[in-house]
């Protein structure tokens, strides 16, 4: 759930930054969205083990 929250928050920051013209906020949103992509999926406790078979 945290992964989804970070992803949505990051995208929202990017959209708001584009509307108001805030480059710093847009970069922050991109970083947050990338961080969310790096987090393991909480719903899959085996992680990438399923890809090994």
Residue pairs with C-beta under 8 A, 6 or more apart in sequence:
1 42
2 39
2 42
3 36
3 39
3 40
3 41
3 42
4 36
6 32
6 33
6 35
6 36
6 39
7 33
7 36
7 37
9 29
9 32
10 29
10 30
10 31
10 32
10 33
10 34
10 35
10 36
11 29
11 33
12 29
13 25
13 26
13 28
13 29
13 32
14 25
14 26
14 29
14 30
14 33
15 29
16 22
16 25
16 29
17 23
17 24
17 25
17 26
17 28
17 29
18 26
40 47
41 47
44 50
